[in-house]
């Protein structure tokens, strides 16, 4: 996995988790949903990079 893509995926996942927890804490469902979406984007980016790595090995 390319280092910058891996870092970006982890950053998206972390930011998403923070948003989700913050949204739940204050009762803001929109923020919670944004957090989940951001986490999913990070997960998808990470999965894409893993597939690329597997194909190049």
Phi and psi in degrees as GROMACS dihedral restraints (atoms count N, CA, C in turn):
[ dihedral_restraints ]
;  ai    aj    ak    al  type     phi  dphi    fc
    3     4     5     6     1   -62.3    20    10
    4     5     6     7     1   135.9    20    10
    6     7     8     9     1   -58.4    20    10
    7     8     9    10     1   -42.6    20    10
    9    10    11    12     1   -69.1    20    10
   10    11    12    13     1   -36.9    20    10
   12    13    14    15     1   -68.3    20    10
   13    14    15    16     1   -40.0    20    10
   15    16    17    18     1   -62.9    20    10
   16    17    18    19     1   -44.5    20    10
   18    19    20    21     1   -63.7    20    10
   19    20    21    22     1   -41.0    20    10
   21    22    23    24     1   -65.4    20    10
   22    23    24    25     1   -39.8    20    10
   24    25    26    27     1   -63.0    20    10
   25    26    27    28     1   -45.4    20    10
   27    28    29    30     1   -64.4    20    10
   28    29    30    31     1   -38.7    20    10
   30    31    32    33     1   -63.4    20    10
   31    32    33    34     1   -45.1    20    10
   33    34    35    36     1   -61.8    20    10
   34    35    36    37     1   -42.0    20    10
   36    37    38    39     1   -63.6    20    10
   37    38    39    40     1   -44.1    20    10
   39    40    41    42     1   -65.8    20    10
   40    41    42    43     1   -45.8    20    10
   42    43    44    45     1   -61.2    20    10
   43    44    45    46     1   -40.4    20    10
   45    46    47    48     1   -63.2    20    10
   46    47    48    49     1   -41.8    20    10
   48    49    50    51     1   -63.8    20    10
   49    50    51    52     1   -42.1    20    10
   51    52    53    54     1   -62.1    20    10
   52    53    54    55     1   -45.1    20    10
   54    55    56    57     1   -62.3    20    10
   55    56    57    58     1   -43.2    20    10
   57    58    59    60     1   -61.9    20    10
   58    59    60    61     1   -47.1    20    10
   60    61    62    63     1   -64.7    20    10
   61    62    63    64     1   -43.3    20    10
   63    64    65    66     1   -62.1    20    10
   64    65    66    67     1   -42.7    20    10
   66    67    68    69     1   -61.9    20    10
   67    68    69    70     1   -42.5    20    10
   69    70    71    72     1   -65.8    20    10
   70    71    72    73     1   -38.6    20    10
   72    73    74    75     1   -62.3    20    10
   73    74    75    76     1   -43.9    20    10
   75    76    77    78     1   -94.3    20    10
   76    77    78    79     1    -1.6    20    10
   78    79    80    81     1    78.3    20    10
   79    80    81    82     1    25.9    20    10
   81    82    83    84     1   -99.4    20    10
   82    83    84    85     1   101.7    20    10
   84    85    86    87     1   -67.0    20    10
   85    86    87    88     1   -31.4    20    10
   87    88    89    90     1   -64.5    20    10
   88    89    90    91     1   -44.9    20    10
   90    91    92    93     1   -64.9    20    10
   91    92    93    94     1   -39.6    20    10
   93    94    95    96     1   -60.7    20    10
   94    95    96    97     1   -44.9    20    10
   96    97    98    99     1   -65.7    20    10
   97    98    99   100     1   -40.4    20    10
   99   100   101   102     1   -60.9    20    10
  100   101   102   103     1   -40.1    20    10
  102   103   104   105     1   -63.1    20    10
  103   104   105   106     1   -44.5    20    10
  105   106   107   108     1   -63.5    20    10
  106   107   108   109     1   -40.4    20    10
  108   109   110   111     1   -63.5    20    10
  109   110   111   112     1   -43.9    20    10
  111   112   113   114     1   -64.4    20    10
  112   113   114   115     1   -38.9    20    10
  114   115   116   117     1   -63.2    20    10
  115   116   117   118     1   -41.5    20    10
  117   118   119   120     1   -64.0    20    10
  118   119   120   121     1   -38.0    20    10
  120   121   122   123     1   -63.2    20    10
  121   122   123   124     1   -41.7    20    10
  123   124   125   126     1   -64.5    20    10
  124   125   126   127     1   -41.0    20    10
  126   127   128   129     1   -62.7    20    10
  127   128   129   130     1   -42.5    20    10
  129   130   131   132     1   -65.5    20    10
  130   131   132   133     1   -41.8    20    10
  132   133   134   135     1   -62.0    20    10
  133   134   135   136     1   -42.8    20    10
  135   136   137   138     1   -65.2    20    10
  136   137   138   139     1   -42.8    20    10
  138   139   140   141     1   -63.3    20    10
  139   140   141   142     1   -41.3    20    10
  141   142   143   144     1   -60.1    20    10
  142   143   144   145     1   -43.4    20    10
  144   145   146   147     1   -67.3    20    10
  145   146   147   148     1   -36.5    20    10
  147   148   149   150     1   -64.9    20    10
  148   149   150   151     1   -39.7    20    10
  150   151   152   153     1   -64.3    20    10
  151   152   153   154     1   -44.2    20    10
  153   154   155   156     1   -60.4    20    10
  154   155   156   157     1   -41.1    20    10
  156   157   158   159     1   -62.9    20    10
  157   158   159   160     1   -43.1    20    10
  159   160   161   162     1   -64.4    20    10
  160   161   162   163     1   -35.7    20    10
  162   163   164   165     1   -74.9    20    10
  163   164   165   166     1   -25.6    20    10
  165   166   167   168     1   -89.3    20    10
  166   167   168   169     1   -10.4    20    10
